[in-house]
Amino acid sequence: MVETKTNQINIRVQPNYVPERSDPSRPIFFFS
């Protein structure tokens, strides 16, 4: 798991996390 602090917000994302909708118009934090 990757812990990243962005705008004082703790966001934990999985390396193999895939959003249901890959919409670039929406702010989606994706860490590959």
N, C-alpha and C positions, 0 to 999 in steps of 0.2 A: 504494500500500500504506500502511496506517496502523499506526504503531508505538505501542503503548500499554503502559505499565508498571503492572501491577496485582499487588499483593502481591509485589513484587520479582520478578515474572515477565514476561519480554518476550513479548508476544503480538502476532503480526503477522497481520492479517486483511485480506482483499481487500474493497473496497467492494461488489463484486458476489458476495460469498461467501454461499452458501445451504447450510445444514446439511441433511444427508439427512433427518434427523428433526427436525421443529420441535416438540420436547417441552419445554414450560415447566417441567416437573417436573425436568428435568435442567439443570445449570448450563452454559448455552451462551452464549459471548460473541459477541454479534452487534452489529456497528457499521454503521449505515446512513448 
